[in-house]
Amino acid sequence: MDKLTPELKAKQLDRHTLAWWDDRWVEVQQGYRGATHGINRCWAAHEDVMRVVRELTERLAEEASARAETEAAVGKLQEEVVKLNASLDKCREAYAALKKEK
């Protein structure tokens, strides 16, 4: 039960001082456990955040693709509108010409 090494015996440390140092060592160990627990929680939170970032990045890519498809469809519809307007202009011209002939 005597934890005194020859070096410590030579320095004349009493049992009370050694008990005090043992208590400090226990506190250091508890602090280390607390710090490692905090670090591990930070790592876990970091992994969760990075998972969400990856998911959002994938969703953003999907949304960008869907938006490009929608914009292409809108472009086709606008082209159809231009064609219909041209056709309506021709119909108006023909109607005006028929009206003049009467």
NUZA-878284 format. One record per residue: chain; x, y, z of N, C-alpha, C, CB in turn. Coordinates in steps of 0.2 Angstrom, whole numbers. Glycine has a CB too. Example, Ala and Ser with C-alpha at 12.3 -4.5 7.8 and 13.67 -1.06 7.14 Angstrom:
<recs>
> A  66  -28  39  62  -22  39  66  -16  39  57  -22  45
> A  64  -11  35  68  -5  36  64  0  39  70  -3  29
</recs>
This chain:
<recs>
> A  4  -6  0  0  0  0  4  6  0  -5  0  6
> A  10  5  2  15  11  2  17  13  -6  21  10  6
> A  15  19  -8  17  20  -15  23  24  -16  11  24  -18
> A  27  25  -11  33  29  -11  38  26  -15  35  31  -4
> A  41  29  -20  47  27  -24  53  29  -20  47  29  -31
> A  59  26  -22  65  28  -18  66  36  -19  71  24  -21
> A  64  38  -25  66  46  -26  61  50  -22  64  47  -34
> A  55  48  -21  51  51  -16  53  51  -9  43  49  -17
> A  55  45  -7  57  44  0  63  48  1  59  37  1
> A  67  49  -4  73  53  -3  71  61  -2  78  53  -9
> A  66  63  -5  64  70  -5  60  71  2  59  72  -11
> A  58  66  6  55  67  12  48  69  11  59  72  17
> A  44  67  7  37  69  6  33  65  11  34  67  -1
> A  29  68  14  24  65  19  18  62  16  23  70  25
> A  14  58  19  8  55  17  3  60  15  6  50  22
> A  3  65  18  -3  70  17  -1  74  10  -3  76  23
> A  5  75  9  7  78  3  5  74  -3  14  80  3
> A  7  67  -2  6  62  -7  -2  61  -8  9  56  -5
> A  -6  62  -3  -13  61  -4  -16  67  -8  -16  61  3
> A  -13  73  -6  -15  79  -10  -13  78  -17  -12  85  -7
> A  -7  76  -19  -6  75  -26  -10  69  -29  2  73  -26
> A  -12  64  -25  -16  59  -28  -23  62  -30  -17  53  -23
> A  -26  67  -25  -32  70  -27  -32  74  -33  -34  74  -21
> A  -26  78  -34  -25  82  -40  -25  78  -46  -18  86  -39
> A  -22  72  -45  -21  67  -51  -28  65  -53  -17  61  -50
> A  -32  63  -48  -39  61  -49  -43  67  -53  -43  59  -43
> A  -42  73  -51  -45  79  -54  -43  79  -61  -44  85  -50
> A  -37  78  -62  -34  79  -69  -37  73  -74  -26  78  -69
> A  -38  67  -71  -41  62  -75  -48  64  -76  -40  55  -71
> A  -52  66  -71  -59  68  -73  -59  74  -78  -62  70  -66
> A  -55  79  -77  -55  84  -82  -53  81  -89  -49  89  -81
> A  -49  76  -90  -47  73  -96  -53  70  -99  -41  68  -96
> A  -57  66  -95  -63  62  -97  -68  67  -99  -66  58  -91
> A  -69  73  -96  -74  78  -98  -72  81  -104  -74  83  -92
> A  -65  82  -105  -63  86  -111  -64  81  -117  -56  88  -111
> A  -62  74  -116  -63  70  -122  -70  69  -124  -60  63  -120
> A  -75  69  -118  -82  68  -120  -84  74  -124  -86  68  -113
> A  -82  80  -122  -84  86  -126  -82  86  -133  -81  92  -122
> A  -75  84  -134  -73  83  -141  -77  78  -145  -65  81  -140
> A  -78  72  -142  -82  67  -145  -89  69  -147  -82  61  -141
> A  -92  73  -143  -99  76  -144  -98  81  -150  -102  80  -138
> A  -93  85  -150  -91  90  -156  -91  86  -162  -85  94  -154
> A  -87  81  -162  -86  77  -168  -92  74  -171  -81  71  -167
> A  -96  71  -166  -103  68  -168  -107  74  -171  -106  65  -162
> A  -107  80  -168  -111  85  -171  -109  87  -178  -111  91  -166
> A  -102  87  -178  -99  89  -185  -101  84  -190  -91  89  -184
> A  -101  78  -189  -103  73  -193  -111  74  -195  -102  66  -191
> A  -115  75  -190  -122  77  -192  -123  82  -197  -126  78  -185
> A  -119  88  -195  -120  94  -199  -117  92  -206  -116  100  -196
> A  -112  89  -207  -109  87  -214  -114  82  -218  -102  84  -213
> A  -117  78  -214  -122  74  -217  -128  78  -220  -125  68  -212
> A  -130  83  -216  -135  88  -219  -133  92  -225  -138  92  -213
> A  -127  94  -224  -124  98  -230  -124  94  -236  -117  100  -228
> A  -122  87  -236  -121  83  -241  -128  82  -244  -118  76  -240
> A  -133  81  -240  -140  80  -242  -143  86  -246  -145  78  -236
> A  -141  92  -243  -144  98  -246  -140  99  -252  -142  104  -241
> A  -134  98  -253  -130  98  -259  -133  94  -265  -123  97  -258
> A  -135  88  -263  -138  83  -268  -145  86  -270  -139  76  -265
> A  -149  89  -265  -155  92  -266  -155  98  -271  -159  93  -260
> A  -150  102  -270  -149  108  -274  -147  106  -281  -143  112  -271
> A  -143  101  -282  -141  98  -289  -148  96  -292  -136  93  -288
> A  -152  92  -288  -158  90  -291  -163  95  -293  -162  85  -286
> A  -163  100  -289  -167  106  -290  -165  110  -296  -168  111  -284
> A  -158  111  -297  -156  114  -302  -157  111  -309  -148  115  -302
> A  -157  104  -309  -159  100  -315  -166  101  -316  -157  93  -313
> A  -170  101  -311  -177  102  -312  -179  109  -315  -181  100  -306
> A  -175  114  -312  -176  120  -315  -174  121  -322  -172  125  -310
> A  -169  118  -324  -167  118  -331  -172  115  -335  -160  115  -332
> A  -175  110  -333  -180  106  -337  -186  111  -338  -182  100  -334
> A  -188  114  -332  -194  119  -332  -192  125  -337  -195  121  -325
> A  -186  127  -337  -185  133  -341  -185  131  -348  -178  136  -339
> A  -183  125  -350  -183  123  -357  -190  122  -359  -179  116  -357
> A  -195  119  -355  -202  119  -356  -205  126  -357  -205  115  -351
> A  -203  131  -353  -206  137  -354  -203  140  -360  -203  142  -348
> A  -197  139  -362  -194  142  -369  -198  139  -374  -187  140  -369
> A  -200  132  -374  -204  129  -380  -211  133  -380  -205  122  -379
> A  -214  134  -374  -220  137  -374  -220  144  -377  -223  137  -367
> A  -215  148  -375  -214  154  -378  -213  154  -385  -208  158  -374
> A  -210  149  -388  -209  149  -395  -216  147  -398  -204  143  -397
> A  -220  143  -395  -227  142  -398  -231  148  -397  -230  136  -393
> A  -230  152  -392  -234  158  -392  -232  163  -398  -233  162  -385
> A  -226  163  -399  -223  168  -405  -226  165  -411  -216  168  -405
> A  -226  159  -412  -229  156  -418  -237  157  -419  -228  148  -419
> A  -240  156  -413  -247  158  -413  -249  165  -414  -251  156  -406
> A  -245  170  -411  -246  177  -413  -245  178  -420  -241  181  -409
> A  -240  175  -423  -238  176  -430  -244  173  -434  -232  172  -433
> A  -247  168  -432  -253  165  -436  -259  169  -435  -254  158  -433
> A  -260  172  -429  -266  177  -428  -265  183  -432  -266  179  -420
> A  -259  185  -433  -257  191  -437  -259  190  -444  -250  194  -436
> A  -258  184  -446  -260  182  -453  -267  182  -454  -256  175  -455
> A  -270  179  -449  -278  178  -449  -281  185  -449  -280  174  -443
> A  -278  190  -445  -281  197  -445  -280  200  -452  -277  201  -439
> A  -274  199  -455  -273  202  -461  -278  199  -466  -266  201  -464
> A  -279  193  -466  -284  189  -471  -291  192  -470  -283  182  -470
> A  -293  193  -463  -299  195  -462  -300  202  -464  -301  195  -454
> A  -295  206  -463  -295  213  -465  -296  214  -473  -289  217  -463
> A  -292  209  -476  -292  209  -484  -299  207  -486  -287  204  -487
> A  -302  202  -483  -309  200  -485  -314  205  -483  -311  193  -481
> A  -313  209  -478  -318  214  -476  -318  220  -481  -316  217  -469
> A  -312  221  -484  -311  226  -489  -314  224  -496  -303  228  -490
> A  -314  218  -497  -317  215  -503  -325  216  -503  -315  208  -505
> A  -328  215  -498  -335  216  -497  -337  222  -499  -338  214  -491
</recs>
